[in-house]
Amino acid sequence: MLSIIHKFVICCRCTNTLAFIRLALQSRQNKEQRAQFSASAVYWVLCPNLERGIDYLRDAHLHKGLAFTLQERQVLGLQGLLSGGVKTQEEQVAICKYSFDRFDSPLNKYLYLSELLEMNERLFFSLVATDVEKFLPILYTPTVGLACQRFGLVYRKPRGLFVNIFDKGHVYAVMKNWPIHDVRAICVTDGERILGLGDLGAYGMGIPIGKLSLYTALAGIKPHQCLPIVLDVGTDNEELLVDPLYIGIRHKRVRGEEYHEFVEEFMQACVKRYGRTTLIQFEDFALPNAGTLLNRYRERFCTFNDDIQGTAGVVVAGVFGAARITKKKVSENKFLFLGAGSAGVGIADLLVDAMVEEGLDKKAAQDKIYLFDIDGLLTSKRQSGLPAHAKHFGKDLEPTKDFAKAVETLKPTCLIGASTQGGAFTPAILKQMAKNTERPIIFALSNPTDKAECTAQAAYDNTEGRCVYSSGSPFPPVKYNNKTYYTGQGNNSYVFPGIALGVIAAEVTKIPDSLFLTAARSVADMCTAEDIDVGRVYPPLSNIRKISFEIAKKIVERAYKLNIASVYPTPTDLDAFIQHHIYKTKYLQYVPELYTYPPSEYKTKSIEQISEEHKKKFSQ
């Protein structure tokens, strides 16, 4: 017994408290012997300087609140630091639901969830798992946009890493300051194009925090393996530069060679710190940098750009779903995009790949796609020329800046909005789409909600209820002709968490576009006949954990076929292989529960029973 303890103490007293106690208690052969063994006494004699007690309440990874058992409180030095009541994790989740529902403002709901995550990690993810559809609009779009705009008020404590341009030459040293060594996924932004809100600089931290929360909530990736990062290179937002609440460097945005040298140093530092297969997700970079950085690093690093590739994956999944409603193959459609930025062109490129899989050659597939940007239709004849990233979609047509006229003359069967121009799909345009085809496909993808090109209700009302509709932000169910339609939300959350889980599990070295097409087909295949009947082109978000798991399996299979996986031997049981990487939201049991308080003679009411009573009491 003592030899086991001494082995632990010799390790420079850096032993984790949990590991020490577990070893000491497990060294006894049965429950009665463990009860007689004073683990805490031995612990304090041999390890007086190790952290204990209050540290379990300060660390979100370890915190259980009132769910610490009486035995754990005694052994870990928590007795007296917590009130006497002991609750189960299920009881805590019910209380959190009640507390969450008492807030009216989405921003206040976001703040409540943020504070819960900072306090008790497993309780937070257990809560979110109870109703993903309810919590997702708060954790991410549309509420996260408001949270980013108010991030100076939201910011409390470090939830990620800020690497600023003045750290250039010392980025690796900054990366080493993050205390966790087992980082497998990084989400990084430079804050220049946050959703449809523009340049928010360091306030953009809300986006990688939100994205990585979804990695865990929607795919089960272990939260300690996720690191949100902002590359703070300044901001050109004059309001922020003079805002006393702004938390970033007050400097005009650095561009050009200095910027790219800084990003290159950052990428090299990530690999040096965490390894060659560390997943690096680019998020909300502006058009001039988004495509450039993706093309520069996609073959050298395990990286992807969610705005380009993730958006493309989920939209193409929606098009696959729409094809089941319209009874047409993807290649039988004609597509018109409003918005030819990085997201729009990324969607178009993946649609081309999908049509090539259906048998079209690449040029014929590109001919079925028309793009419209701020300067009008992308044609080889327009005076402003074609943007470099979209030249392959330029058409030999007369230029026009009249989008409604383009809808009339080109007669597209699918309209895709990626413009951030709220209401751009006017009633006249929607009515024209109803003339172009029997079942027009209308995807109004811009975020947040007020930036959507049209609402779900407007789409159904102006197409005689014949449209297939999807949006980027959630809309309530639509009633038309005594039928209720549950429209799909083309949320990237369907795709990127599952891809990330598969990439992390197989330790993929690079992420080709074919993985996103694989994910898109997986999502579409999980749409049931009932989903299709009510107008959904995506399966319900309530099934997102299952969807992500299935995507991860397909990604792992595809990675081994493409020879880009680096875990060997090849797993034979994919379910068990993926499950090994899944985060468990149930509380850890730090020490065996040997005794407890005597049972109370009082029976408590349920949370539901007291809900109305509390509402009446506190409203007075």
C-alpha positions as CSV (number, residue, x, y, z in Angstrom):
1,M,0.0,0.0,0.0
2,L,2.6,2.5,1.0
3,S,4.8,1.7,-2.0
4,I,1.9,2.6,-4.3
5,I,1.5,6.0,-2.5
6,H,5.2,6.7,-2.5
7,K,5.3,6.2,-6.2
8,F,2.7,8.9,-6.5
9,V,4.4,11.3,-4.2
10,I,7.8,10.9,-5.9
11,C,6.4,12.5,-9.0
12,C,7.4,16.0,-7.9
13,R,4.0,16.4,-6.1
14,C,2.4,17.4,-9.4
15,T,0.0,14.4,-9.2
16,N,-3.6,15.2,-9.9
17,T,-5.7,15.0,-6.7
18,L,-8.3,12.8,-8.4
19,A,-5.7,10.3,-9.6
20,F,-4.0,10.0,-6.2
21,I,-7.3,9.4,-4.3
22,R,-8.5,6.9,-6.9
23,L,-5.3,4.9,-6.6
24,A,-5.2,5.0,-2.9
25,L,-8.8,3.9,-2.5
26,Q,-8.6,1.2,-5.2
27,S,-5.6,-0.3,-3.4
28,R,-8.0,-1.7,-0.8
29,Q,-9.7,-4.9,-1.8
30,N,-13.3,-4.3,-0.6
31,K,-15.8,-1.7,0.5
32,E,-15.4,-2.3,4.2
33,Q,-11.6,-1.9,4.0
34,R,-12.0,1.3,1.9
35,A,-14.3,2.7,4.6
36,Q,-11.7,2.1,7.3
37,F,-8.9,3.7,5.2
38,S,-8.5,7.4,5.8
39,A,-7.6,8.6,2.3
40,S,-7.7,12.2,3.3
41,A,-5.4,11.7,6.2
42,V,-2.7,10.0,4.1
43,Y,-3.2,12.6,1.4
44,W,-2.5,15.5,3.8
45,V,0.5,13.8,5.5
46,L,2.2,13.1,2.2
47,C,0.9,15.8,-0.1
48,P,0.2,19.0,2.0
49,N,0.9,21.4,-0.8
50,L,-1.4,19.9,-3.5
51,E,-4.4,21.9,-4.5
52,R,-7.7,20.8,-3.0
53,G,-11.1,21.9,-1.9
54,I,-12.0,25.2,-3.5
55,D,-10.1,24.4,-6.7
56,Y,-12.8,21.8,-7.5
57,L,-15.4,24.6,-7.4
58,R,-13.2,27.0,-9.5
59,D,-12.5,24.5,-12.3
60,A,-15.4,24.0,-14.7
61,H,-14.0,20.7,-15.8
62,L,-14.2,19.3,-12.2
63,H,-17.1,21.3,-10.7
64,K,-20.3,19.4,-9.8
65,G,-21.9,21.9,-7.4
66,L,-24.3,20.3,-5.0
67,A,-23.9,17.0,-6.8
68,F,-20.7,16.3,-4.9
69,T,-21.5,13.4,-2.7
70,L,-20.9,13.5,1.1
71,Q,-17.9,11.2,0.7
72,E,-16.4,13.4,-2.0
73,R,-16.9,16.5,0.1
74,Q,-15.1,14.8,3.0
75,V,-12.1,13.4,1.0
76,L,-11.6,16.4,-1.4
77,G,-11.9,19.1,1.3
78,L,-15.2,20.5,0.2
79,Q,-17.2,20.0,3.4
80,G,-18.5,23.4,4.5
81,L,-17.8,25.0,1.1
82,L,-21.1,23.7,-0.2
83,S,-24.5,23.9,1.5
84,G,-25.7,20.7,3.1
85,G,-28.1,19.5,0.4
86,V,-27.0,16.9,-2.1
87,K,-28.6,16.9,-5.6
88,T,-28.5,14.6,-8.6
89,Q,-27.3,15.8,-12.0
90,E,-30.8,15.4,-13.3
91,E,-32.2,17.6,-10.6
92,Q,-29.6,20.3,-11.4
93,V,-30.6,20.1,-15.1
94,A,-34.2,20.7,-14.2
95,I,-33.3,23.7,-12.1
96,C,-31.2,25.1,-15.0
97,K,-34.1,24.7,-17.4
98,Y,-36.3,26.6,-15.0
99,S,-33.8,29.4,-14.6
100,F,-33.1,29.6,-18.3
101,D,-36.9,30.0,-19.1
102,R,-37.3,32.8,-16.7
103,F,-35.2,35.1,-18.9
104,D,-37.1,36.9,-21.6
105,S,-34.2,38.5,-23.6
106,P,-32.2,36.2,-25.9
107,L,-29.0,38.0,-24.8
108,N,-29.8,37.4,-21.1
109,K,-30.3,33.7,-22.0
110,Y,-27.0,33.7,-23.7
111,L,-25.3,35.2,-20.7
112,Y,-26.9,32.7,-18.4
113,L,-25.6,29.8,-20.6
114,S,-22.1,31.4,-20.8
115,E,-21.9,31.7,-17.0
116,L,-23.1,28.1,-16.6
117,L,-20.4,26.9,-19.0
118,E,-17.7,28.8,-17.1
119,M,-18.9,27.3,-13.8
120,N,-19.9,23.7,-14.6
121,E,-19.0,22.3,-17.9
122,R,-20.8,18.9,-17.7
123,L,-24.0,20.4,-16.4
124,F,-23.9,22.9,-19.3
125,F,-23.6,20.2,-22.0
126,S,-26.2,18.0,-20.2
127,L,-28.6,20.9,-20.3
128,V,-28.1,21.6,-24.0
129,A,-28.5,17.9,-24.8
130,T,-32.0,18.0,-23.5
131,D,-33.3,20.2,-26.3
132,V,-30.8,21.1,-29.0
133,E,-33.4,23.0,-31.1
134,K,-34.3,25.2,-28.1
135,F,-30.7,26.1,-27.2
136,L,-29.0,26.3,-30.6
137,P,-30.4,29.7,-31.6
138,I,-29.1,31.1,-28.3
139,L,-25.7,29.5,-28.4
140,Y,-25.2,30.4,-32.1
141,T,-27.2,32.3,-34.8
142,P,-29.0,34.5,-34.4
143,T,-28.2,35.5,-30.8
144,V,-24.4,35.1,-31.0
145,G,-24.3,38.0,-33.4
146,L,-25.8,40.3,-30.7
147,A,-23.4,38.8,-28.2
148,C,-20.5,39.7,-30.4
149,Q,-21.7,43.3,-30.7
150,R,-21.9,43.4,-26.9
151,F,-18.8,41.4,-26.2
152,G,-17.3,44.3,-24.2
153,L,-20.1,43.7,-21.7
154,V,-20.2,39.9,-22.0
155,Y,-16.4,39.4,-21.5
156,R,-15.6,38.1,-18.0
157,K,-12.7,35.7,-18.1
158,P,-10.5,34.0,-20.6
159,R,-12.4,31.5,-22.7
160,G,-9.9,31.5,-25.6
161,L,-6.6,32.9,-26.7
162,F,-6.1,36.5,-28.1
163,V,-3.0,36.6,-30.4
164,N,-2.4,40.2,-31.6
165,I,-0.2,41.6,-34.3
166,F,2.3,42.9,-31.8
167,D,3.0,39.3,-30.8
168,K,4.5,38.8,-34.3
169,G,7.8,37.0,-33.9
170,H,6.6,35.5,-30.5
171,V,3.4,33.7,-31.5
172,Y,4.6,30.3,-30.3
173,A,5.4,31.7,-26.9
174,V,1.9,33.1,-26.7
175,M,0.4,29.7,-27.7
176,K,2.3,28.0,-24.9
177,N,0.5,30.2,-22.4
178,W,-2.7,28.2,-23.0
179,P,-2.5,25.7,-20.1
180,I,-4.0,22.6,-21.9
181,H,-1.7,20.5,-24.0
182,D,-4.2,18.1,-25.6
183,V,-5.8,20.6,-28.0
184,R,-7.1,18.8,-31.1
185,A,-9.3,21.5,-32.7
186,I,-8.8,25.2,-33.1
187,C,-11.4,27.7,-34.4
188,V,-9.8,31.0,-35.4
189,T,-11.1,34.3,-36.7
190,D,-9.6,37.7,-37.3
191,G,-13.1,39.3,-36.7
192,E,-13.3,41.1,-40.0
193,R,-16.6,39.7,-41.2
194,I,-18.6,38.5,-38.3
195,L,-21.9,37.0,-39.7
196,G,-23.5,39.9,-41.6
197,L,-22.3,42.4,-39.1
198,G,-19.0,43.5,-40.6
199,D,-15.7,44.2,-38.8
200,L,-16.0,43.6,-35.1
201,G,-12.3,43.0,-34.4
202,A,-11.6,41.3,-31.1
203,Y,-15.3,41.2,-30.4
204,G,-15.4,38.4,-32.9
205,M,-14.2,36.0,-30.1
206,G,-17.9,35.1,-29.5
207,I,-17.9,33.2,-32.9
208,P,-15.1,30.7,-32.2
209,I,-16.3,30.2,-28.6
210,G,-19.8,29.5,-30.0
211,K,-18.5,27.2,-32.8
212,L,-16.4,25.1,-30.4
213,S,-19.3,24.8,-27.9
214,L,-21.2,23.2,-30.8
215,Y,-18.4,20.8,-31.4
216,T,-19.1,19.4,-28.0
217,A,-22.8,19.9,-27.8
218,L,-23.6,18.5,-31.3
219,A,-20.8,16.0,-31.9
220,G,-19.4,15.1,-28.5
221,I,-15.9,16.4,-29.1
222,K,-14.2,16.7,-25.7
223,P,-14.3,20.4,-24.7
224,H,-10.8,20.5,-23.3
225,Q,-9.5,19.6,-26.8
226,C,-11.1,22.8,-28.3
227,L,-9.3,26.1,-28.4
228,P,-11.0,29.4,-29.6
229,I,-8.5,32.0,-31.0
230,V,-8.8,35.6,-32.2
231,L,-6.0,36.9,-34.4
232,D,-6.3,40.6,-33.4
233,V,-4.8,42.6,-36.2
234,G,-6.8,45.7,-35.4
235,T,-10.1,46.9,-36.8
236,D,-11.3,49.5,-39.3
237,N,-14.5,49.9,-37.4
238,E,-14.3,53.6,-36.2
239,E,-17.0,53.1,-33.6
240,L,-15.0,50.4,-31.9
241,L,-11.8,52.3,-32.0
242,V,-13.3,55.0,-29.8
243,D,-15.5,52.7,-27.7
244,P,-14.3,52.6,-24.1
245,L,-15.8,49.0,-23.8
246,Y,-13.7,47.7,-26.7
247,I,-11.3,44.9,-25.6
248,G,-9.0,44.7,-28.6
249,I,-6.0,46.7,-29.7
250,R,-6.9,50.2,-30.9
251,H,-5.2,50.0,-34.2
252,K,-6.2,50.2,-37.9
253,R,-6.4,46.7,-39.4
254,V,-3.0,45.4,-40.6
255,R,-3.1,44.1,-44.2
256,G,-0.8,42.9,-46.9
257,E,2.5,41.1,-46.4
258,E,2.7,41.8,-42.7
259,Y,-0.7,40.2,-42.2
260,H,0.1,37.1,-44.2
261,E,3.5,36.7,-42.4
262,F,1.6,36.9,-39.1
263,V,-0.9,34.2,-40.2
264,E,1.9,32.0,-41.4
265,E,3.7,32.2,-38.1
266,F,0.4,31.4,-36.3
267,M,-0.2,28.3,-38.4
268,Q,3.4,27.0,-37.8
269,A,3.0,27.7,-34.1
270,C,-0.2,25.6,-34.0
271,V,1.5,22.6,-35.5
272,K,4.6,23.0,-33.4
273,R,2.5,23.3,-30.2
274,Y,-0.2,20.7,-30.9
275,G,0.9,18.5,-33.8
276,R,0.5,18.1,-37.6
277,T,-3.0,16.7,-37.4
278,T,-4.5,19.6,-35.3
279,L,-7.7,20.7,-36.9
280,I,-7.7,24.5,-37.7
281,Q,-11.0,25.9,-38.7
282,F,-11.0,29.4,-40.2
283,E,-14.1,31.4,-39.4
284,D,-15.5,34.8,-40.5
285,F,-12.5,36.0,-42.5
286,A,-13.4,38.7,-45.1
287,L,-13.5,37.8,-48.8
288,P,-10.0,39.1,-49.7
289,N,-8.4,36.8,-47.2
290,A,-10.9,33.8,-46.8
291,G,-10.2,32.2,-50.2
292,T,-6.6,33.2,-50.3
293,L,-5.8,31.6,-46.9
294,L,-7.8,28.5,-47.7
295,N,-6.0,27.9,-51.0
296,R,-2.6,28.6,-49.3
297,Y,-3.0,26.2,-46.4
298,R,-5.5,23.4,-47.5
299,E,-2.8,21.1,-48.8
300,R,-0.2,21.8,-46.0
301,F,-2.4,21.8,-42.9
302,C,-5.5,20.0,-41.6
303,T,-7.7,23.0,-42.1
304,F,-11.0,24.2,-43.6
305,N,-13.0,27.4,-43.9
306,D,-16.5,27.0,-42.5
307,D,-17.9,30.0,-44.3
308,I,-16.8,28.5,-47.7
309,Q,-16.8,24.8,-47.3
310,G,-19.1,24.3,-44.3
311,T,-21.8,26.5,-45.8
312,A,-21.4,24.7,-49.1
313,G,-21.8,21.3,-47.4
314,V,-25.0,22.2,-45.7
315,V,-26.5,24.0,-48.7
316,V,-25.8,21.1,-51.0
317,A,-27.3,18.8,-48.4
318,G,-30.4,21.0,-48.6
319,V,-30.4,20.8,-52.4
320,F,-30.2,17.0,-52.2
321,G,-33.2,17.1,-49.8
322,A,-35.0,19.5,-52.2
323,A,-34.4,17.0,-55.0
324,R,-36.5,14.5,-53.1
325,I,-39.4,16.9,-53.1
326,T,-39.1,18.2,-56.7
327,K,-38.4,14.7,-58.1
328,K,-35.5,16.2,-60.1
329,K,-31.8,15.4,-60.0
330,V,-29.5,18.3,-58.9
331,S,-28.2,18.5,-62.5
332,E,-31.7,19.2,-63.8
333,N,-31.9,22.6,-62.0
334,K,-30.7,26.0,-63.0
335,F,-29.2,28.0,-60.1
336,L,-29.1,31.8,-59.6
337,F,-27.1,33.2,-56.7
338,L,-27.6,36.6,-55.1
339,G,-24.1,37.0,-53.6
340,A,-20.8,36.0,-55.1
341,G,-18.6,36.2,-52.1
342,S,-16.6,33.4,-50.6
343,A,-19.7,31.6,-49.3
344,G,-21.6,31.9,-52.6
345,V,-18.7,30.6,-54.7
346,G,-18.0,27.8,-52.2
347,I,-21.6,26.6,-52.6
348,A,-21.4,26.9,-56.3
349,D,-18.2,24.9,-56.5
350,L,-19.6,22.0,-54.4
351,L,-22.7,22.0,-56.5
352,V,-20.5,21.5,-59.5
353,D,-18.9,18.5,-57.8
354,A,-22.3,17.1,-57.0
355,M,-23.5,17.4,-60.6
356,V,-20.2,15.9,-61.9
357,E,-21.0,12.9,-59.7
358,E,-24.4,12.7,-61.4
359,G,-22.6,12.4,-64.8
360,L,-22.2,16.0,-66.1
361,D,-18.8,17.2,-67.2
362,K,-17.4,20.1,-65.2
363,K,-18.0,22.8,-67.8
364,A,-21.6,21.7,-68.3
365,A,-22.2,21.8,-64.6
366,Q,-20.7,25.3,-64.3
367,D,-22.9,26.5,-67.1
368,K,-26.0,25.7,-65.0
369,I,-24.9,28.2,-62.3
370,Y,-25.3,32.0,-62.5
371,L,-23.9,34.4,-59.9
372,F,-25.0,38.0,-59.2
373,D,-23.0,40.3,-57.0
374,I,-23.0,44.0,-56.1
375,D,-21.9,44.9,-59.6
376,G,-24.6,42.7,-61.2
377,L,-24.5,39.5,-63.2
378,L,-21.1,37.9,-63.5
379,T,-20.5,38.2,-67.2
380,S,-17.3,38.5,-69.3
381,K,-18.7,41.8,-70.7
382,R,-19.3,43.9,-67.6
383,Q,-17.0,46.9,-67.2
384,S,-15.9,46.1,-63.6
385,G,-14.6,42.7,-64.7
386,L,-14.9,39.4,-62.9
387,P,-13.6,38.8,-59.4
388,A,-10.7,36.4,-59.4
389,H,-12.3,33.8,-57.2
390,A,-15.4,33.6,-59.4
391,K,-14.0,33.9,-62.9
392,H,-15.0,30.3,-63.8
393,F,-18.7,31.2,-63.4
394,G,-18.6,34.2,-65.7
395,K,-21.0,33.9,-68.6
396,D,-20.9,35.3,-72.1
397,L,-24.0,37.4,-71.6
398,E,-25.0,41.1,-71.6
399,P,-24.3,42.6,-68.2
400,T,-27.3,43.6,-66.0
401,K,-27.7,45.0,-62.5
402,D,-31.4,44.3,-62.4
403,F,-31.7,41.1,-60.3
404,A,-35.5,40.8,-60.9
405,K,-34.9,41.0,-64.6
406,A,-32.3,38.3,-64.4
407,V,-34.8,36.0,-62.6
408,E,-37.3,36.6,-65.4
409,T,-34.9,36.1,-68.3
410,L,-32.6,33.3,-67.0
411,K,-35.6,31.4,-65.5
412,P,-33.7,29.7,-62.7
413,T,-35.4,26.9,-60.8
414,C,-33.3,27.5,-57.6
415,L,-32.6,30.8,-56.0
416,I,-29.8,31.0,-53.4
417,G,-29.3,34.1,-51.3
418,A,-25.9,34.7,-49.7
419,S,-26.0,38.5,-49.9
420,T,-26.9,39.7,-46.4
421,Q,-29.5,42.0,-48.1
422,G,-32.7,41.6,-46.0
423,G,-35.8,41.3,-48.2
424,A,-33.9,41.1,-51.5
425,F,-36.2,38.3,-52.7
426,T,-39.2,40.6,-53.2
427,P,-42.7,39.4,-53.7
428,A,-42.3,40.1,-57.4
429,I,-39.2,37.9,-57.6
430,L,-40.8,35.1,-55.7
431,K,-43.9,35.2,-58.0
432,Q,-41.6,35.0,-61.0
433,M,-39.9,31.9,-59.5
434,A,-43.3,30.3,-59.2
435,K,-43.7,30.9,-63.0
436,N,-40.3,29.5,-63.8
437,T,-41.0,26.0,-62.4
438,E,-43.6,24.0,-60.6
439,R,-41.6,23.6,-57.4
440,P,-39.2,26.6,-57.0
441,I,-36.3,26.1,-54.6
442,I,-35.8,29.2,-52.4
443,F,-32.8,29.3,-50.1
444,A,-32.6,32.6,-48.1
445,L,-29.3,31.9,-46.2
446,S,-28.1,35.2,-44.9
447,N,-27.7,35.6,-41.1
448,P,-28.9,37.0,-38.7
449,T,-32.7,36.8,-39.2
450,D,-33.1,40.4,-40.3
451,K,-30.6,39.8,-43.1
452,A,-32.5,36.9,-44.7
453,E,-33.4,37.6,-48.3
454,C,-37.0,36.7,-47.5
455,T,-39.0,35.1,-44.7
456,A,-40.5,31.6,-44.9
457,Q,-44.0,33.0,-44.9
458,A,-43.3,35.4,-47.8
459,A,-41.8,32.5,-49.8
460,Y,-44.9,30.3,-49.4
461,D,-47.4,33.2,-49.8
462,N,-45.9,34.4,-53.1
463,T,-45.3,30.9,-54.7
464,E,-48.8,29.6,-54.0
465,G,-47.4,27.3,-51.4
466,R,-45.3,25.4,-54.0
467,C,-41.8,26.4,-53.0
468,V,-39.2,24.4,-51.2
469,Y,-37.7,26.8,-48.7
470,S,-34.7,26.9,-46.4
471,S,-33.0,29.7,-44.4
472,G,-29.8,30.4,-42.5
473,S,-31.6,31.4,-39.3
474,P,-34.7,29.7,-37.8
475,F,-38.2,30.8,-38.8
476,P,-41.4,29.6,-37.1
477,P,-43.6,27.1,-38.9
478,V,-45.6,28.4,-41.8
479,K,-49.3,28.0,-42.4
480,Y,-50.6,28.0,-45.9
481,N,-53.9,26.6,-47.2
482,N,-54.6,24.8,-43.9
483,K,-51.3,23.0,-43.9
484,T,-48.4,23.7,-41.7
485,Y,-44.8,23.6,-43.1
486,Y,-41.7,23.2,-40.9
487,T,-39.1,24.8,-43.0
488,G,-35.5,23.8,-42.9
489,Q,-32.7,25.8,-41.4
490,G,-29.5,25.5,-43.5
491,N,-27.3,25.7,-40.4
492,N,-23.7,24.8,-40.8
493,S,-24.1,22.9,-37.5
494,Y,-25.5,20.0,-39.5
495,V,-22.1,19.5,-41.1
496,F,-19.0,20.9,-39.4
497,P,-19.3,19.2,-35.9
498,G,-19.6,15.7,-37.5
499,I,-16.7,16.4,-40.0
500,A,-14.6,17.7,-37.1
501,L,-15.3,14.5,-35.0
502,G,-14.3,12.3,-37.9
503,V,-11.2,14.3,-38.7
504,I,-10.1,14.3,-35.1
505,A,-10.8,10.6,-34.6
506,A,-8.8,9.5,-37.7
507,E,-6.2,12.2,-37.3
508,V,-6.7,13.4,-40.8
509,T,-3.7,15.3,-42.4
510,K,-5.8,17.5,-44.8
511,I,-9.4,18.1,-45.6
512,P,-10.4,17.9,-49.3
513,D,-13.8,19.2,-50.6
514,S,-14.9,15.6,-51.2
515,L,-15.3,15.2,-47.4
516,F,-18.0,18.0,-47.4
517,L,-19.8,16.3,-50.3
518,T,-19.7,13.1,-48.3
519,A,-21.2,14.9,-45.2
520,A,-23.9,16.6,-47.4
521,R,-25.1,13.2,-48.7
522,S,-25.1,11.8,-45.1
523,V,-27.3,14.7,-43.9
524,A,-29.7,14.3,-46.8
525,D,-30.0,10.6,-46.4
526,M,-31.2,11.1,-42.8
527,C,-34.3,13.1,-43.9
528,T,-37.3,10.8,-43.4
529,A,-40.5,10.7,-45.6
530,E,-42.3,12.6,-42.8
531,D,-39.7,15.4,-42.9
532,I,-40.1,15.7,-46.7
533,D,-43.9,15.8,-46.3
534,V,-43.9,18.9,-44.1
535,G,-41.4,20.7,-46.3
536,R,-38.1,20.0,-44.4
537,V,-35.0,19.5,-46.5
538,Y,-33.0,18.7,-43.4
539,P,-33.7,16.2,-40.6
540,P,-34.8,17.8,-37.3
541,L,-32.0,19.4,-35.2
542,S,-33.2,17.2,-32.3
543,N,-31.4,14.4,-34.1
544,I,-28.1,16.3,-34.5
545,R,-26.0,14.1,-32.2
546,K,-27.0,11.0,-34.3
547,I,-26.4,12.9,-37.5
548,S,-23.0,14.1,-36.4
549,F,-22.1,10.5,-35.4
550,E,-23.1,9.1,-38.8
551,I,-21.2,11.9,-40.6
552,A,-18.1,11.1,-38.6
553,K,-18.3,7.4,-39.6
554,K,-18.5,8.4,-43.3
555,I,-15.7,10.8,-42.9
556,V,-13.4,8.2,-41.3
557,E,-14.3,5.7,-44.1
558,R,-13.6,8.3,-46.8
559,A,-10.3,9.4,-45.1
560,Y,-8.9,5.9,-45.2
561,K,-9.9,5.5,-48.9
562,L,-8.1,8.8,-49.7
563,N,-5.1,7.8,-47.6
564,I,-5.3,10.9,-45.5
565,A,-5.9,9.2,-42.1
566,S,-2.9,8.7,-39.8
567,V,-4.3,6.3,-37.2
568,Y,-3.4,2.7,-37.9
569,P,-4.3,0.0,-38.1
570,T,-7.6,0.9,-39.9
571,P,-10.4,0.5,-37.4
572,T,-12.7,-2.5,-38.0
573,D,-15.5,-1.4,-35.7
574,L,-16.3,2.3,-36.7
575,D,-19.0,2.7,-34.0
576,A,-16.6,1.7,-31.2
577,F,-13.8,3.8,-32.8
578,I,-15.9,7.0,-32.9
579,Q,-17.5,6.3,-29.5
580,H,-14.1,6.2,-27.9
581,H,-13.7,9.9,-28.8
582,I,-17.1,11.0,-27.4
583,Y,-17.3,13.3,-24.4
584,K,-19.4,11.9,-21.5
585,T,-21.6,14.5,-19.9
586,K,-22.3,12.4,-16.8
587,Y,-20.4,13.6,-13.7
588,L,-17.2,11.9,-12.8
589,Q,-17.3,9.9,-9.6
590,Y,-14.1,11.0,-7.8
591,V,-14.3,8.6,-4.9
592,P,-16.7,5.7,-4.0
593,E,-19.8,6.8,-2.2
594,L,-19.5,5.0,1.2
595,Y,-22.1,6.8,3.3
596,T,-24.7,9.6,3.0
597,Y,-27.0,11.8,5.0
598,P,-30.0,10.0,6.5
599,P,-33.1,10.3,4.2
600,S,-35.3,13.4,4.7
601,E,-38.9,13.0,5.8
602,Y,-39.8,15.8,3.5
603,K,-40.8,15.2,-0.2
604,T,-40.1,18.1,-2.4
605,K,-42.3,19.5,-5.2
606,S,-41.2,19.1,-8.8
607,I,-39.8,22.0,-10.7
608,E,-42.9,22.1,-12.9
609,Q,-45.1,22.4,-9.8
610,I,-43.4,25.4,-8.4
611,S,-42.9,27.1,-11.7
612,E,-46.2,28.9,-11.8
613,E,-46.0,29.6,-8.0
614,H,-42.7,31.4,-8.5
615,K,-43.8,33.3,-11.5
616,K,-46.7,34.8,-9.4
617,K,-44.6,35.4,-6.4
618,F,-41.7,37.2,-8.1
619,S,-43.9,39.2,-10.5
620,Q,-45.4,41.1,-7.6
